[in-house]
Structure formats: C-alpha cells, structure tokens
Amino acid sequence: MSNRQDPANEAWQGEAAWKRSPGRPKVDAPKVHVGFRLAPDVVDGIKATGKNYNARVEAVLREALAAGKLDAPATLFDAKSVRQ
C-alpha cells in the first residue's frame, strides 16, 4: 500500500471534526398531535384561508374555550347529530 492517505478516510475525519448544532431548543409545553375527522367542506374552507391555517384554527379554538363556547349540552351529542 502506498504512503498516500485514503481520500475516503480523510473525508470522514473532516466530517467528524464538524460539530453538529444542538438543534431546536426545547419548549416548556410542546404541542400535542391530535387526529380527528372533519367534513370535506370544513377542511376545504379552512385550507382556503391560506398558509398557516393550523395556527388560525388553534386561535379560534382558544377563543372558544376562553368564552366557554365548547361546554355543549349533552343533547347536542345525541346519535342523530353525530351521524349527520
């Protein structure tokens, strides 16, 4: 074998010397992934509002929670309304 350095080994050592950044900072209250089904027209209407619609939906839900609008009476959740 010759005295020349192996180029692959040299490239690997160069990458090993590269320091990886620590990444995204940790948040105090990370968001939780929630999955549920919505009617197609509702999804289309939300997406039609443009980019970053997730943040707008979250803001609307926060406002509804703060206003107490999500405390629905049990009669709203009967079998007929769920199946529509």
C-alpha positions as CSV (number, residue, x, y, z in Angstrom):
1,M,0.0,0.0,0.0
2,S,1.3,3.5,-0.8
3,N,2.0,6.2,1.8
4,R,-0.8,8.4,0.4
5,Q,-3.8,9.0,2.7
6,D,-7.0,7.3,1.7
7,P,-9.4,10.1,0.4
8,A,-12.5,8.4,1.9
9,N,-10.8,8.3,5.3
10,E,-9.8,11.9,5.1
11,A,-13.3,13.0,4.2
12,W,-14.7,11.1,7.1
13,Q,-12.3,12.7,9.5
14,G,-13.3,16.1,8.1
15,E,-16.9,15.3,8.9
16,A,-16.1,14.0,12.3
17,A,-14.4,17.3,13.1
18,W,-17.6,19.2,12.1
19,K,-19.6,20.0,15.2
20,R,-23.3,19.4,14.9
21,S,-25.6,22.2,16.2
22,P,-27.7,21.3,19.2
23,G,-30.9,21.6,17.2
24,R,-34.2,23.2,18.1
25,P,-34.5,24.4,21.6
26,K,-36.8,22.5,24.0
27,V,-40.1,24.2,24.7
28,D,-41.8,24.3,28.1
29,A,-45.2,23.0,26.7
30,P,-44.7,21.1,23.5
31,K,-47.7,20.8,21.2
32,V,-49.6,17.5,21.1
33,H,-50.6,15.8,17.8
34,V,-54.3,15.2,17.6
35,G,-56.1,13.4,14.8
36,F,-59.8,13.6,14.1
37,R,-62.0,13.6,11.1
38,L,-63.8,16.6,9.7
39,A,-66.2,17.0,6.8
40,P,-64.5,17.8,3.5
41,D,-66.2,21.1,3.1
42,V,-64.9,22.2,6.5
43,V,-61.4,21.2,5.6
44,D,-61.6,22.9,2.3
45,G,-62.9,26.1,3.9
46,I,-60.1,26.1,6.5
47,K,-57.4,25.4,3.9
48,A,-58.8,28.1,1.6
49,T,-57.9,30.7,4.3
50,G,-54.3,30.3,3.2
51,K,-51.0,29.2,4.6
52,N,-50.6,28.7,8.4
53,Y,-54.2,27.7,8.8
54,N,-53.3,25.4,11.7
55,A,-52.4,28.5,13.8
56,R,-55.7,30.2,12.9
57,V,-57.7,27.1,13.9
58,E,-55.8,26.9,17.2
59,A,-56.6,30.6,17.9
60,V,-60.3,30.1,17.2
61,L,-60.4,27.0,19.5
62,R,-58.6,29.0,22.2
63,E,-61.1,31.8,21.9
64,A,-64.0,29.4,22.1
65,L,-62.5,27.7,25.2
66,A,-61.9,31.1,26.9
67,A,-65.5,32.2,26.1
68,G,-66.9,28.9,27.4
69,K,-68.4,28.1,24.0
70,L,-67.2,24.5,24.0
71,D,-69.3,23.5,27.0
72,A,-72.1,22.0,24.9
73,P,-75.2,20.4,26.5
74,A,-75.4,16.6,26.2
75,T,-78.4,17.0,23.8
76,L,-76.0,18.2,21.1
77,F,-74.2,14.9,21.1
78,D,-77.1,12.5,20.5
79,A,-76.9,9.8,17.8
80,K,-78.7,11.9,15.2
81,S,-76.3,14.9,15.3
82,V,-73.2,12.6,15.3
83,R,-74.3,10.7,12.2
84,Q,-75.1,13.7,10.0
